[in-house]
């Protein structure tokens, strides 16, 4: 819901009212979730996850890591889903590098 709201519908995810509406639309108590997100435990967790993302090589949003594979960009969501379901690229492409001779 958040990705569609931001990337497709260009909604402002910095606006608490937008977040509350999106969370409510998924059956959650949006106001309670937004309020909880303002607390120190959540902020501390976010800092830790940000440090972990940087260590993994994340450099933009959205970025997904599935089974050690990093995917960047909203146009890669289908590959993220496929990888989560067990898809893997062909084995003969594992060592493929652009602009390099074999």
N, C-alpha and C positions, 0 to 999 in steps of 0.2 A: 504493500500500500504506500509506503514511504517513497520507494523508488519511482513508482508510477506518478505519485503526486508531484515529486520534484522534477523528474526528467521528462515526463510526458505532459503533465498539466501545469508545470511551472508555478507550483504553489510554494509559498514561503515557509519552509520548515523551521525557521527561527521564530515564527509566530506561534506562541503557545495555543492560541485558539485553533489553529490549523492542526497542530499535533493532537489536541484533545478530540477534535472531530474525527481524525483518522483512527485514533485508538478506539473511540466509541464505536466507530463503524465496524471494528473487528471484535466487538463484544467485550472490550476491556473498559475499566473505569478510567477514562482519559485524564480527568482532573487529578485523580490520585497518582497515576503514573507520572504525570508532569511534575506534580509536587514532590514526589519521591526523587525524581531525577535531579532536583536542586540540592540534595543533601550531600554531605562530605563523602559517605561511602561510595556513592555513584561517581562522584567527581574523581575520587582516588582510583577507582576501578578504570575509569576512562583514561586517566594518565598512564596507568600500567599497560592498558591495551594499546595505547598510542605508542609507547616505547617498544612494545613487542612488534607492532606493525612496522615501525621504522627498522628494527633489527631484521625483519623478514624481507625488506626491500620494497615495501609499499611506498608509492610515490604520488598517489592521486586517489581520487574517489570517483566512482566506487571501485574498490579493489576487493577481490575475493581470493582466499587461499583454500583450495580443496585438495586434500591428500598431498600436500606439499607443492602443488602447482599453483602459480600466481596468475590471476586473470585481472586485467585492468580495463575499465571502460564499461559503460552501460550497454554497449553493443556486444559484449561478451557473455551476457547473462545466460544465453542458451547453452554455451559451452560449459558454464559453471554448473548448470542443472544437469547436463549430460554427464559431466565428470562425477558429480555427486551420485549419479545413478550407475556409475561403473564404466563409462566410456573412457577409452584411452586412445591417444593418437597412434597411428601405425608405428610399429617398432622400428622400421627402416627410416623413420623421420626423426628418431630420438637425437641423432647426432647432426642433424641438419642445421646449418647456420647460414643466414643470408649473407651474400656478397663474399663468400669465402670458397676457395676451391677445395675439393675433397682430396 
